[in-house]
Amino acid sequence: MKNDPTSDMQFFVLIARHGSLAAAARAIDLTPPAATKRLAALESRLGVRLLNRTKRSLSLTSEGETYLLHATRILADVRDMEDVVAQGRAVPRGLLRVNATLGFGRTVLAPLVSAFAARYPEVEVLMEVTDRHIDIVESGFDLAIRFGTLPDKRLNARRILSNRRFLCASPTYLERHGAPATLAELARHRCIIHRQNDDAYGIWRFLHGEHSEVVKVHGALSSNDGDIVLGWALDGHGILIRSEWDLAKYLDSGRLRVVLPEFTLPAADLFVYYPDRRNLPVRARVFIDFLAEHFSAGEKEKRRGKA
């Protein structure tokens, strides 16, 4: 009979957990002599002693401690692998709680949830939209969909869309006030400010080559709603920072123009955040894959259009 390393590891972890060879034998329905023989065979195969045994006590040798550490980790990895494979056969079902930003959730994500529900009718989706920061662990959400960097180091993330940010303004505004030639000239322009979370008011950060620069801007109009500030820019009220996702159709139509394109702004990539990769339910996994598939198809279509 061939050696079964996984079975041996399970056997040894049982011994360490029970602190008794006899108790471990009972747990797997072995006689004490058979358990002693099995342990001896394991130690013989490894060429080291794993346990110090007397009639009254049992303790791990240093080699036993090392074997236990690695065996515990390997067995956990095997369980995770089996769960992932088994989930691939499982029918997604149950409640999926999703959090997203207001505008994106309403205009983009809601139609995608509708399509997802048609494909996976046994999944019940509860979608909450809010622009305020939330703790998805404490709030009990399975997923949060957000633009920008990871807000909480306890979370895992998967990027599903690359999304650059630009300075832009309408042709009407640029004809009336001129286009800024330098970042310093932004200070004399009307700027439309999108208030987001705890960002410093009117502080815009840029990258140019290996250098970064901070500019303090001013303007008569500001809002915490992205659609509102975009509307004001389209009406010719000033210069705005928005992401490629929001600007694409207006740049293509000429209703907005990029200004100072040589300066790079921090990206606003789209991420799905989730608390624990190992315990992610199958309904959450398939939803993330569904979103990634949708946005990947959109990116490919956009590249073909530019080719």
TORMIGU-227509 format. One record per residue (C-alpha): residue number from 1; chain; x, y, z. Coordinates in steps of 0.25 Angstrom, whole numbers, plus 5000, padded with zeros to 4 digits. Layout:
REM residues N
<rec><resi>NUM</resi><chain>A</chain><x>X</x><y>Y</y><z>Z</z></rec>
...
***
This chain:
REM residues 307
<rec><resi>1</resi><chain>A</chain><x>5000</x><y>5000</y><z>5000</z></rec>
<rec><resi>2</resi><chain>A</chain><x>5006</x><y>5014</y><z>4996</z></rec>
<rec><resi>3</resi><chain>A</chain><x>5008</x><y>5025</y><z>5006</z></rec>
<rec><resi>4</resi><chain>A</chain><x>4997</x><y>5035</y><z>5007</z></rec>
<rec><resi>5</resi><chain>A</chain><x>5004</x><y>5048</y><z>5012</z></rec>
<rec><resi>6</resi><chain>A</chain><x>4991</x><y>5055</y><z>5013</z></rec>
<rec><resi>7</resi><chain>A</chain><x>4985</x><y>5044</y><z>5022</z></rec>
<rec><resi>8</resi><chain>A</chain><x>4998</x><y>5044</y><z>5030</z></rec>
<rec><resi>9</resi><chain>A</chain><x>4997</x><y>5059</y><z>5032</z></rec>
<rec><resi>10</resi><chain>A</chain><x>4982</x><y>5058</y><z>5037</z></rec>
<rec><resi>11</resi><chain>A</chain><x>4986</x><y>5046</y><z>5046</z></rec>
<rec><resi>12</resi><chain>A</chain><x>4998</x><y>5054</y><z>5053</z></rec>
<rec><resi>13</resi><chain>A</chain><x>4989</x><y>5067</y><z>5054</z></rec>
<rec><resi>14</resi><chain>A</chain><x>4979</x><y>5058</y><z>5062</z></rec>
<rec><resi>15</resi><chain>A</chain><x>4990</x><y>5053</y><z>5071</z></rec>
<rec><resi>16</resi><chain>A</chain><x>4995</x><y>5067</y><z>5074</z></rec>
<rec><resi>17</resi><chain>A</chain><x>4981</x><y>5072</y><z>5076</z></rec>
<rec><resi>18</resi><chain>A</chain><x>4977</x><y>5061</y><z>5086</z></rec>
<rec><resi>19</resi><chain>A</chain><x>4990</x><y>5061</y><z>5093</z></rec>
<rec><resi>20</resi><chain>A</chain><x>4989</x><y>5046</y><z>5093</z></rec>
<rec><resi>21</resi><chain>A</chain><x>4992</x><y>5035</y><z>5083</z></rec>
<rec><resi>22</resi><chain>A</chain><x>4980</x><y>5026</y><z>5089</z></rec>
<rec><resi>23</resi><chain>A</chain><x>4970</x><y>5038</y><z>5087</z></rec>
<rec><resi>24</resi><chain>A</chain><x>4974</x><y>5040</y><z>5073</z></rec>
<rec><resi>25</resi><chain>A</chain><x>4973</x><y>5025</y><z>5070</z></rec>
<rec><resi>26</resi><chain>A</chain><x>4959</x><y>5025</y><z>5075</z></rec>
<rec><resi>27</resi><chain>A</chain><x>4955</x><y>5037</y><z>5067</z></rec>
<rec><resi>28</resi><chain>A</chain><x>4958</x><y>5030</y><z>5054</z></rec>
<rec><resi>29</resi><chain>A</chain><x>4954</x><y>5016</y><z>5059</z></rec>
<rec><resi>30</resi><chain>A</chain><x>4968</x><y>5010</y><z>5060</z></rec>
<rec><resi>31</resi><chain>A</chain><x>4973</x><y>5001</y><z>5071</z></rec>
<rec><resi>32</resi><chain>A</chain><x>4984</x><y>5006</y><z>5080</z></rec>
<rec><resi>33</resi><chain>A</chain><x>4994</x><y>4996</y><z>5074</z></rec>
<rec><resi>34</resi><chain>A</chain><x>4990</x><y>5000</y><z>5060</z></rec>
<rec><resi>35</resi><chain>A</chain><x>4992</x><y>5015</y><z>5063</z></rec>
<rec><resi>36</resi><chain>A</chain><x>5006</x><y>5012</y><z>5069</z></rec>
<rec><resi>37</resi><chain>A</chain><x>5010</x><y>5004</y><z>5057</z></rec>
<rec><resi>38</resi><chain>A</chain><x>5005</x><y>5016</y><z>5048</z></rec>
<rec><resi>39</resi><chain>A</chain><x>5012</x><y>5026</y><z>5055</z></rec>
<rec><resi>40</resi><chain>A</chain><x>5025</x><y>5018</y><z>5055</z></rec>
<rec><resi>41</resi><chain>A</chain><x>5023</x><y>5016</y><z>5040</z></rec>
<rec><resi>42</resi><chain>A</chain><x>5022</x><y>5031</y><z>5038</z></rec>
<rec><resi>43</resi><chain>A</chain><x>5034</x><y>5034</y><z>5046</z></rec>
<rec><resi>44</resi><chain>A</chain><x>5042</x><y>5023</y><z>5039</z></rec>
<rec><resi>45</resi><chain>A</chain><x>5038</x><y>5029</y><z>5026</z></rec>
<rec><resi>46</resi><chain>A</chain><x>5043</x><y>5043</y><z>5030</z></rec>
<rec><resi>47</resi><chain>A</chain><x>5055</x><y>5038</y><z>5037</z></rec>
<rec><resi>48</resi><chain>A</chain><x>5052</x><y>5046</y><z>5050</z></rec>
<rec><resi>49</resi><chain>A</chain><x>5045</x><y>5045</y><z>5063</z></rec>
<rec><resi>50</resi><chain>A</chain><x>5033</x><y>5054</y><z>5063</z></rec>
<rec><resi>51</resi><chain>A</chain><x>5028</x><y>5051</y><z>5078</z></rec>
<rec><resi>52</resi><chain>A</chain><x>5034</x><y>5048</y><z>5091</z></rec>
<rec><resi>53</resi><chain>A</chain><x>5026</x><y>5038</y><z>5098</z></rec>
<rec><resi>54</resi><chain>A</chain><x>5025</x><y>5032</y><z>5112</z></rec>
<rec><resi>55</resi><chain>A</chain><x>5014</x><y>5024</y><z>5119</z></rec>
<rec><resi>56</resi><chain>A</chain><x>5008</x><y>5037</y><z>5124</z></rec>
<rec><resi>57</resi><chain>A</chain><x>5012</x><y>5048</y><z>5115</z></rec>
<rec><resi>58</resi><chain>A</chain><x>5014</x><y>5052</y><z>5100</z></rec>
<rec><resi>59</resi><chain>A</chain><x>5021</x><y>5064</y><z>5094</z></rec>
<rec><resi>60</resi><chain>A</chain><x>5025</x><y>5068</y><z>5081</z></rec>
<rec><resi>61</resi><chain>A</chain><x>5040</x><y>5069</y><z>5077</z></rec>
<rec><resi>62</resi><chain>A</chain><x>5045</x><y>5081</y><z>5069</z></rec>
<rec><resi>63</resi><chain>A</chain><x>5043</x><y>5073</y><z>5056</z></rec>
<rec><resi>64</resi><chain>A</chain><x>5029</x><y>5069</y><z>5061</z></rec>
<rec><resi>65</resi><chain>A</chain><x>5026</x><y>5084</y><z>5063</z></rec>
<rec><resi>66</resi><chain>A</chain><x>5031</x><y>5087</y><z>5049</z></rec>
<rec><resi>67</resi><chain>A</chain><x>5023</x><y>5076</y><z>5043</z></rec>
<rec><resi>68</resi><chain>A</chain><x>5011</x><y>5080</y><z>5050</z></rec>
<rec><resi>69</resi><chain>A</chain><x>5012</x><y>5095</y><z>5046</z></rec>
<rec><resi>70</resi><chain>A</chain><x>5013</x><y>5091</y><z>5031</z></rec>
<rec><resi>71</resi><chain>A</chain><x>5003</x><y>5080</y><z>5032</z></rec>
<rec><resi>72</resi><chain>A</chain><x>4993</x><y>5089</y><z>5037</z></rec>
<rec><resi>73</resi><chain>A</chain><x>4995</x><y>5099</y><z>5026</z></rec>
<rec><resi>74</resi><chain>A</chain><x>4995</x><y>5089</y><z>5015</z></rec>
<rec><resi>75</resi><chain>A</chain><x>4982</x><y>5083</y><z>5020</z></rec>
<rec><resi>76</resi><chain>A</chain><x>4976</x><y>5096</y><z>5021</z></rec>
<rec><resi>77</resi><chain>A</chain><x>4980</x><y>5099</y><z>5006</z></rec>
<rec><resi>78</resi><chain>A</chain><x>4975</x><y>5086</y><z>5002</z></rec>
<rec><resi>79</resi><chain>A</chain><x>4961</x><y>5089</y><z>5008</z></rec>
<rec><resi>80</resi><chain>A</chain><x>4961</x><y>5102</y><z>5001</z></rec>
<rec><resi>81</resi><chain>A</chain><x>4964</x><y>5096</y><z>4988</z></rec>
<rec><resi>82</resi><chain>A</chain><x>4953</x><y>5086</y><z>4989</z></rec>
<rec><resi>83</resi><chain>A</chain><x>4943</x><y>5097</y><z>4993</z></rec>
<rec><resi>84</resi><chain>A</chain><x>4947</x><y>5105</y><z>4981</z></rec>
<rec><resi>85</resi><chain>A</chain><x>4945</x><y>5092</y><z>4972</z></rec>
<rec><resi>86</resi><chain>A</chain><x>4932</x><y>5088</y><z>4978</z></rec>
<rec><resi>87</resi><chain>A</chain><x>4927</x><y>5102</y><z>4977</z></rec>
<rec><resi>88</resi><chain>A</chain><x>4929</x><y>5101</y><z>4962</z></rec>
<rec><resi>89</resi><chain>A</chain><x>4919</x><y>5090</y><z>4962</z></rec>
<rec><resi>90</resi><chain>A</chain><x>4909</x><y>5097</y><z>4972</z></rec>
<rec><resi>91</resi><chain>A</chain><x>4897</x><y>5105</y><z>4967</z></rec>
<rec><resi>92</resi><chain>A</chain><x>4899</x><y>5119</y><z>4972</z></rec>
<rec><resi>93</resi><chain>A</chain><x>4888</x><y>5123</y><z>4982</z></rec>
<rec><resi>94</resi><chain>A</chain><x>4884</x><y>5131</y><z>4994</z></rec>
<rec><resi>95</resi><chain>A</chain><x>4885</x><y>5145</y><z>4998</z></rec>
<rec><resi>96</resi><chain>A</chain><x>4896</x><y>5154</y><z>4992</z></rec>
<rec><resi>97</resi><chain>A</chain><x>4898</x><y>5168</y><z>4999</z></rec>
<rec><resi>98</resi><chain>A</chain><x>4904</x><y>5178</y><z>4990</z></rec>
<rec><resi>99</resi><chain>A</chain><x>4908</x><y>5192</y><z>4992</z></rec>
<rec><resi>100</resi><chain>A</chain><x>4912</x><y>5203</y><z>4982</z></rec>
<rec><resi>101</resi><chain>A</chain><x>4912</x><y>5218</y><z>4979</z></rec>
<rec><resi>102</resi><chain>A</chain><x>4900</x><y>5225</y><z>4976</z></rec>
<rec><resi>103</resi><chain>A</chain><x>4902</x><y>5230</y><z>4962</z></rec>
<rec><resi>104</resi><chain>A</chain><x>4909</x><y>5217</y><z>4957</z></rec>
<rec><resi>105</resi><chain>A</chain><x>4900</x><y>5208</y><z>4964</z></rec>
<rec><resi>106</resi><chain>A</chain><x>4888</x><y>5214</y><z>4959</z></rec>
<rec><resi>107</resi><chain>A</chain><x>4892</x><y>5216</y><z>4944</z></rec>
<rec><resi>108</resi><chain>A</chain><x>4902</x><y>5204</y><z>4942</z></rec>
<rec><resi>109</resi><chain>A</chain><x>4901</x><y>5194</y><z>4953</z></rec>
<rec><resi>110</resi><chain>A</chain><x>4886</x><y>5193</y><z>4954</z></rec>
<rec><resi>111</resi><chain>A</chain><x>4884</x><y>5188</y><z>4939</z></rec>
<rec><resi>112</resi><chain>A</chain><x>4896</x><y>5178</y><z>4941</z></rec>
<rec><resi>113</resi><chain>A</chain><x>4889</x><y>5173</y><z>4954</z></rec>
<rec><resi>114</resi><chain>A</chain><x>4876</x><y>5171</y><z>4945</z></rec>
<rec><resi>115</resi><chain>A</chain><x>4884</x><y>5163</y><z>4935</z></rec>
<rec><resi>116</resi><chain>A</chain><x>4891</x><y>5155</y><z>4946</z></rec>
<rec><resi>117</resi><chain>A</chain><x>4878</x><y>5152</y><z>4953</z></rec>
<rec><resi>118</resi><chain>A</chain><x>4873</x><y>5146</y><z>4939</z></rec>
<rec><resi>119</resi><chain>A</chain><x>4885</x><y>5137</y><z>4938</z></rec>
<rec><resi>120</resi><chain>A</chain><x>4885</x><y>5133</y><z>4953</z></rec>
<rec><resi>121</resi><chain>A</chain><x>4870</x><y>5133</y><z>4958</z></rec>
<rec><resi>122</resi><chain>A</chain><x>4873</x><y>5126</y><z>4971</z></rec>
<rec><resi>123</resi><chain>A</chain><x>4882</x><y>5137</y><z>4976</z></rec>
<rec><resi>124</resi><chain>A</chain><x>4875</x><y>5148</y><z>4983</z></rec>
<rec><resi>125</resi><chain>A</chain><x>4882</x><y>5162</y><z>4982</z></rec>
<rec><resi>126</resi><chain>A</chain><x>4881</x><y>5173</y><z>4992</z></rec>
<rec><resi>127</resi><chain>A</chain><x>4887</x><y>5185</y><z>4986</z></rec>
<rec><resi>128</resi><chain>A</chain><x>4890</x><y>5198</y><z>4994</z></rec>
<rec><resi>129</resi><chain>A</chain><x>4895</x><y>5210</y><z>4988</z></rec>
<rec><resi>130</resi><chain>A</chain><x>4902</x><y>5221</y><z>4996</z></rec>
<rec><resi>131</resi><chain>A</chain><x>4914</x><y>5231</y><z>4994</z></rec>
<rec><resi>132</resi><chain>A</chain><x>4918</x><y>5231</y><z>5009</z></rec>
<rec><resi>133</resi><chain>A</chain><x>4929</x><y>5222</y><z>5013</z></rec>
<rec><resi>134</resi><chain>A</chain><x>4924</x><y>5209</y><z>5019</z></rec>
<rec><resi>135</resi><chain>A</chain><x>4931</x><y>5197</y><z>5027</z></rec>
<rec><resi>136</resi><chain>A</chain><x>4926</x><y>5186</y><z>5019</z></rec>
<rec><resi>137</resi><chain>A</chain><x>4931</x><y>5176</y><z>5029</z></rec>
<rec><resi>138</resi><chain>A</chain><x>4923</x><y>5182</y><z>5040</z></rec>
<rec><resi>139</resi><chain>A</chain><x>4911</x><y>5185</y><z>5031</z></rec>
<rec><resi>140</resi><chain>A</chain><x>4910</x><y>5171</y><z>5027</z></rec>
<rec><resi>141</resi><chain>A</chain><x>4912</x><y>5173</y><z>5012</z></rec>
<rec><resi>142</resi><chain>A</chain><x>4918</x><y>5162</y><z>5003</z></rec>
<rec><resi>143</resi><chain>A</chain><x>4923</x><y>5172</y><z>4993</z></rec>
<rec><resi>144</resi><chain>A</chain><x>4926</x><y>5187</y><z>4991</z></rec>
<rec><resi>145</resi><chain>A</chain><x>4928</x><y>5193</y><z>4977</z></rec>
<rec><resi>146</resi><chain>A</chain><x>4936</x><y>5206</y><z>4977</z></rec>
<rec><resi>147</resi><chain>A</chain><x>4945</x><y>5215</y><z>4969</z></rec>
<rec><resi>148</resi><chain>A</chain><x>4959</x><y>5218</y><z>4975</z></rec>
<rec><resi>149</resi><chain>A</chain><x>4969</x><y>5211</y><z>4984</z></rec>
<rec><resi>150</resi><chain>A</chain><x>4966</x><y>5201</y><z>4995</z></rec>
<rec><resi>151</resi><chain>A</chain><x>4960</x><y>5208</y><z>5007</z></rec>
<rec><resi>152</resi><chain>A</chain><x>4963</x><y>5197</y><z>5017</z></rec>
<rec><resi>153</resi><chain>A</chain><x>4975</x><y>5188</y><z>5018</z></rec>
<rec><resi>154</resi><chain>A</chain><x>4966</x><y>5176</y><z>5023</z></rec>
<rec><resi>155</resi><chain>A</chain><x>4959</x><y>5175</y><z>5010</z></rec>
<rec><resi>156</resi><chain>A</chain><x>4963</x><y>5168</y><z>4997</z></rec>
<rec><resi>157</resi><chain>A</chain><x>4961</x><y>5174</y><z>4984</z></rec>
<rec><resi>158</resi><chain>A</chain><x>4959</x><y>5171</y><z>4969</z></rec>
<rec><resi>159</resi><chain>A</chain><x>4961</x><y>5182</y><z>4959</z></rec>
<rec><resi>160</resi><chain>A</chain><x>4950</x><y>5181</y><z>4948</z></rec>
<rec><resi>161</resi><chain>A</chain><x>4953</x><y>5194</y><z>4940</z></rec>
<rec><resi>162</resi><chain>A</chain><x>4964</x><y>5203</y><z>4938</z></rec>
<rec><resi>163</resi><chain>A</chain><x>4960</x><y>5217</y><z>4938</z></rec>
<rec><resi>164</resi><chain>A</chain><x>4968</x><y>5229</y><z>4936</z></rec>
<rec><resi>165</resi><chain>A</chain><x>4965</x><y>5243</y><z>4941</z></rec>
<rec><resi>166</resi><chain>A</chain><x>4966</x><y>5256</y><z>4933</z></rec>
<rec><resi>167</resi><chain>A</chain><x>4964</x><y>5271</y><z>4934</z></rec>
<rec><resi>168</resi><chain>A</chain><x>4953</x><y>5276</y><z>4925</z></rec>
<rec><resi>169</resi><chain>A</chain><x>4945</x><y>5288</y><z>4921</z></rec>
<rec><resi>170</resi><chain>A</chain><x>4934</x><y>5291</y><z>4911</z></rec>
<rec><resi>171</resi><chain>A</chain><x>4938</x><y>5298</y><z>4898</z></rec>
<rec><resi>172</resi><chain>A</chain><x>4929</x><y>5310</y><z>4902</z></rec>
<rec><resi>173</resi><chain>A</chain><x>4937</x><y>5312</y><z>4915</z></rec>
<rec><resi>174</resi><chain>A</chain><x>4950</x><y>5311</y><z>4908</z></rec>
<rec><resi>175</resi><chain>A</chain><x>4946</x><y>5321</y><z>4897</z></rec>
<rec><resi>176</resi><chain>A</chain><x>4942</x><y>5331</y><z>4908</z></rec>
<rec><resi>177</resi><chain>A</chain><x>4953</x><y>5329</y><z>4918</z></rec>
<rec><resi>178</resi><chain>A</chain><x>4965</x><y>5322</y><z>4910</z></rec>
<rec><resi>179</resi><chain>A</chain><x>4971</x><y>5309</y><z>4913</z></rec>
<rec><resi>180</resi><chain>A</chain><x>4982</x><y>5308</y><z>4924</z></rec>
<rec><resi>181</resi><chain>A</chain><x>4996</x><y>5306</y><z>4919</z></rec>
<rec><resi>182</resi><chain>A</chain><x>5002</x><y>5302</y><z>4933</z></rec>
<rec><resi>183</resi><chain>A</chain><x>4997</x><y>5296</y><z>4946</z></rec>
<rec><resi>184</resi><chain>A</chain><x>4999</x><y>5310</y><z>4953</z></rec>
<rec><resi>185</resi><chain>A</chain><x>4989</x><y>5316</y><z>4943</z></rec>
<rec><resi>186</resi><chain>A</chain><x>4978</x><y>5308</y><z>4949</z></rec>
<rec><resi>187</resi><chain>A</chain><x>4978</x><y>5317</y><z>4961</z></rec>
<rec><resi>188</resi><chain>A</chain><x>4972</x><y>5328</y><z>4953</z></rec>
<rec><resi>189</resi><chain>A</chain><x>4961</x><y>5319</y><z>4946</z></rec>
<rec><resi>190</resi><chain>A</chain><x>4947</x><y>5316</y><z>4950</z></rec>
<rec><resi>191</resi><chain>A</chain><x>4948</x><y>5301</y><z>4955</z></rec>
<rec><resi>192</resi><chain>A</chain><x>4937</x><y>5292</y><z>4958</z></rec>
<rec><resi>193</resi><chain>A</chain><x>4940</x><y>5284</y><z>4971</z></rec>
<rec><resi>194</resi><chain>A</chain><x>4935</x><y>5270</y><z>4973</z></rec>
<rec><resi>195</resi><chain>A</chain><x>4934</x><y>5268</y><z>4989</z></rec>
<rec><resi>196</resi><chain>A</chain><x>4938</x><y>5254</y><z>4992</z></rec>
<rec><resi>197</resi><chain>A</chain><x>4938</x><y>5247</y><z>5005</z></rec>
<rec><resi>198</resi><chain>A</chain><x>4950</x><y>5254</y><z>5014</z></rec>
<rec><resi>199</resi><chain>A</chain><x>4958</x><y>5259</y><z>5002</z></rec>
<rec><resi>200</resi><chain>A</chain><x>4963</x><y>5273</y><z>5005</z></rec>
<rec><resi>201</resi><chain>A</chain><x>4954</x><y>5284</y><z>4998</z></rec>
<rec><resi>202</resi><chain>A</chain><x>4960</x><y>5289</y><z>4986</z></rec>
<rec><resi>203</resi><chain>A</chain><x>4973</x><y>5282</y><z>4986</z></rec>
<rec><resi>204</resi><chain>A</chain><x>4977</x><y>5275</y><z>4973</z></rec>
<rec><resi>205</resi><chain>A</chain><x>4989</x><y>5266</y><z>4972</z></rec>
<rec><resi>206</resi><chain>A</chain><x>4996</x><y>5264</y><z>4959</z></rec>
<rec><resi>207</resi><chain>A</chain><x>5008</x><y>5255</y><z>4954</z></rec>
<rec><resi>208</resi><chain>A</chain><x>5018</x><y>5260</y><z>4943</z></rec>
<rec><resi>209</resi><chain>A</chain><x>5029</x><y>5250</y><z>4940</z></rec>
<rec><resi>210</resi><chain>A</chain><x>5035</x><y>5247</y><z>4953</z></rec>
<rec><resi>211</resi><chain>A</chain><x>5030</x><y>5259</y><z>4960</z></rec>
<rec><resi>212</resi><chain>A</chain><x>5017</x><y>5262</y><z>4967</z></rec>
<rec><resi>213</resi><chain>A</chain><x>5010</x><y>5275</y><z>4969</z></rec>
<rec><resi>214</resi><chain>A</chain><x>4999</x><y>5280</y><z>4978</z></rec>
<rec><resi>215</resi><chain>A</chain><x>4990</x><y>5292</y><z>4973</z></rec>
<rec><resi>216</resi><chain>A</chain><x>4980</x><y>5299</y><z>4981</z></rec>
<rec><resi>217</resi><chain>A</chain><x>4968</x><y>5303</y><z>4972</z></rec>
<rec><resi>218</resi><chain>A</chain><x>4955</x><y>5312</y><z>4974</z></rec>
<rec><resi>219</resi><chain>A</chain><x>4942</x><y>5312</y><z>4968</z></rec>
<rec><resi>220</resi><chain>A</chain><x>4927</x><y>5316</y><z>4971</z></rec>
<rec><resi>221</resi><chain>A</chain><x>4921</x><y>5303</y><z>4969</z></rec>
<rec><resi>222</resi><chain>A</chain><x>4924</x><y>5290</y><z>4977</z></rec>
<rec><resi>223</resi><chain>A</chain><x>4916</x><y>5277</y><z>4980</z></rec>
<rec><resi>224</resi><chain>A</chain><x>4917</x><y>5263</y><z>4985</z></rec>
<rec><resi>225</resi><chain>A</chain><x>4910</x><y>5258</y><z>4973</z></rec>
<rec><resi>226</resi><chain>A</chain><x>4918</x><y>5254</y><z>4961</z></rec>
<rec><resi>227</resi><chain>A</chain><x>4906</x><y>5255</y><z>4951</z></rec>
<rec><resi>228</resi><chain>A</chain><x>4903</x><y>5269</y><z>4956</z></rec>
<rec><resi>229</resi><chain>A</chain><x>4917</x><y>5275</y><z>4955</z></rec>
<rec><resi>230</resi><chain>A</chain><x>4918</x><y>5268</y><z>4941</z></rec>
<rec><resi>231</resi><chain>A</chain><x>4906</x><y>5275</y><z>4937</z></rec>
<rec><resi>232</resi><chain>A</chain><x>4911</x><y>5289</y><z>4941</z></rec>
<rec><resi>233</resi><chain>A</chain><x>4924</x><y>5286</y><z>4933</z></rec>
<rec><resi>234</resi><chain>A</chain><x>4915</x><y>5283</y><z>4921</z></rec>
<rec><resi>235</resi><chain>A</chain><x>4908</x><y>5296</y><z>4923</z></rec>
<rec><resi>236</resi><chain>A</chain><x>4921</x><y>5304</y><z>4922</z></rec>
<rec><resi>237</resi><chain>A</chain><x>4923</x><y>5308</y><z>4937</z></rec>
<rec><resi>238</resi><chain>A</chain><x>4938</x><y>5303</y><z>4939</z></rec>
<rec><resi>239</resi><chain>A</chain><x>4949</x><y>5293</y><z>4939</z></rec>
<rec><resi>240</resi><chain>A</chain><x>4946</x><y>5279</y><z>4945</z></rec>
<rec><resi>241</resi><chain>A</chain><x>4953</x><y>5267</y><z>4948</z></rec>
<rec><resi>242</resi><chain>A</chain><x>4946</x><y>5254</y><z>4944</z></rec>
<rec><resi>243</resi><chain>A</chain><x>4949</x><y>5240</y><z>4940</z></rec>
<rec><resi>244</resi><chain>A</chain><x>4950</x><y>5234</y><z>4926</z></rec>
<rec><resi>245</resi><chain>A</chain><x>4938</x><y>5226</y><z>4929</z></rec>
<rec><resi>246</resi><chain>A</chain><x>4929</x><y>5238</y><z>4931</z></rec>
<rec><resi>247</resi><chain>A</chain><x>4935</x><y>5247</y><z>4920</z></rec>
<rec><resi>248</resi><chain>A</chain><x>4937</x><y>5237</y><z>4909</z></rec>
<rec><resi>249</resi><chain>A</chain><x>4924</x><y>5241</y><z>4901</z></rec>
<rec><resi>250</resi><chain>A</chain><x>4926</x><y>5256</y><z>4903</z></rec>
<rec><resi>251</resi><chain>A</chain><x>4940</x><y>5256</y><z>4899</z></rec>
<rec><resi>252</resi><chain>A</chain><x>4936</x><y>5248</y><z>4886</z></rec>
<rec><resi>253</resi><chain>A</chain><x>4925</x><y>5257</y><z>4883</z></rec>
<rec><resi>254</resi><chain>A</chain><x>4933</x><y>5270</y><z>4886</z></rec>
<rec><resi>255</resi><chain>A</chain><x>4924</x><y>5275</y><z>4897</z></rec>
<rec><resi>256</resi><chain>A</chain><x>4936</x><y>5274</y><z>4906</z></rec>
<rec><resi>257</resi><chain>A</chain><x>4951</x><y>5276</y><z>4904</z></rec>
<rec><resi>258</resi><chain>A</chain><x>4963</x><y>5271</y><z>4912</z></rec>
<rec><resi>259</resi><chain>A</chain><x>4972</x><y>5282</y><z>4917</z></rec>
<rec><resi>260</resi><chain>A</chain><x>4987</x><y>5280</y><z>4921</z></rec>
<rec><resi>261</resi><chain>A</chain><x>4987</x><y>5266</y><z>4916</z></rec>
<rec><resi>262</resi><chain>A</chain><x>5002</x><y>5265</y><z>4919</z></rec>
<rec><resi>263</resi><chain>A</chain><x>4999</x><y>5265</y><z>4934</z></rec>
<rec><resi>264</resi><chain>A</chain><x>4994</x><y>5251</y><z>4940</z></rec>
<rec><resi>265</resi><chain>A</chain><x>4984</x><y>5250</y><z>4951</z></rec>
<rec><resi>266</resi><chain>A</chain><x>4983</x><y>5239</y><z>4961</z></rec>
<rec><resi>267</resi><chain>A</chain><x>4974</x><y>5228</y><z>4954</z></rec>
<rec><resi>268</resi><chain>A</chain><x>4960</x><y>5224</y><z>4958</z></rec>
<rec><resi>269</resi><chain>A</chain><x>4960</x><y>5209</y><z>4955</z></rec>
<rec><resi>270</resi><chain>A</chain><x>4948</x><y>5201</y><z>4958</z></rec>
<rec><resi>271</resi><chain>A</chain><x>4950</x><y>5191</y><z>4969</z></rec>
<rec><resi>272</resi><chain>A</chain><x>4941</x><y>5180</y><z>4975</z></rec>
<rec><resi>273</resi><chain>A</chain><x>4944</x><y>5179</y><z>4990</z></rec>
<rec><resi>274</resi><chain>A</chain><x>4941</x><y>5167</y><z>4999</z></rec>
<rec><resi>275</resi><chain>A</chain><x>4945</x><y>5163</y><z>5013</z></rec>
<rec><resi>276</resi><chain>A</chain><x>4951</x><y>5149</y><z>5012</z></rec>
<rec><resi>277</resi><chain>A</chain><x>4956</x><y>5142</y><z>4999</z></rec>
<rec><resi>278</resi><chain>A</chain><x>4955</x><y>5128</y><z>5006</z></rec>
<rec><resi>279</resi><chain>A</chain><x>4941</x><y>5129</y><z>5011</z></rec>
<rec><resi>280</resi><chain>A</chain><x>4935</x><y>5136</y><z>4999</z></rec>
<rec><resi>281</resi><chain>A</chain><x>4922</x><y>5129</y><z>4995</z></rec>
<rec><resi>282</resi><chain>A</chain><x>4920</x><y>5124</y><z>4981</z></rec>
<rec><resi>283</resi><chain>A</chain><x>4909</x><y>5134</y><z>4978</z></rec>
<rec><resi>284</resi><chain>A</chain><x>4919</x><y>5145</y><z>4981</z></rec>
<rec><resi>285</resi><chain>A</chain><x>4930</x><y>5139</y><z>4973</z></rec>
<rec><resi>286</resi><chain>A</chain><x>4920</x><y>5137</y><z>4960</z></rec>
<rec><resi>287</resi><chain>A</chain><x>4916</x><y>5152</y><z>4962</z></rec>
<rec><resi>288</resi><chain>A</chain><x>4930</x><y>5157</y><z>4962</z></rec>
<rec><resi>289</resi><chain>A</chain><x>4933</x><y>5148</y><z>4950</z></rec>
<rec><resi>290</resi><chain>A</chain><x>4920</x><y>5154</y><z>4943</z></rec>
<rec><resi>291</resi><chain>A</chain><x>4925</x><y>5168</y><z>4945</z></rec>
<rec><resi>292</resi><chain>A</chain><x>4939</x><y>5165</y><z>4941</z></rec>
<rec><resi>293</resi><chain>A</chain><x>4934</x><y>5159</y><z>4928</z></rec>
<rec><resi>294</resi><chain>A</chain><x>4925</x><y>5170</y><z>4925</z></rec>
<rec><resi>295</resi><chain>A</chain><x>4935</x><y>5181</y><z>4927</z></rec>
<rec><resi>296</resi><chain>A</chain><x>4946</x><y>5173</y><z>4919</z></rec>
<rec><resi>297</resi><chain>A</chain><x>4937</x><y>5172</y><z>4907</z></rec>
<rec><resi>298</resi><chain>A</chain><x>4934</x><y>5187</y><z>4908</z></rec>
<rec><resi>299</resi><chain>A</chain><x>4949</x><y>5190</y><z>4908</z></rec>
<rec><resi>300</resi><chain>A</chain><x>4952</x><y>5181</y><z>4896</z></rec>
<rec><resi>301</resi><chain>A</chain><x>4940</x><y>5187</y><z>4888</z></rec>
<rec><resi>302</resi><chain>A</chain><x>4946</x><y>5201</y><z>4892</z></rec>
<rec><resi>303</resi><chain>A</chain><x>4960</x><y>5197</y><z>4887</z></rec>
<rec><resi>304</resi><chain>A</chain><x>4954</x><y>5191</y><z>4874</z></rec>
<rec><resi>305</resi><chain>A</chain><x>4947</x><y>5204</y><z>4872</z></rec>
<rec><resi>306</resi><chain>A</chain><x>4960</x><y>5212</y><z>4873</z></rec>
<rec><resi>307</resi><chain>A</chain><x>4968</x><y>5203</y><z>4864</z></rec>
***
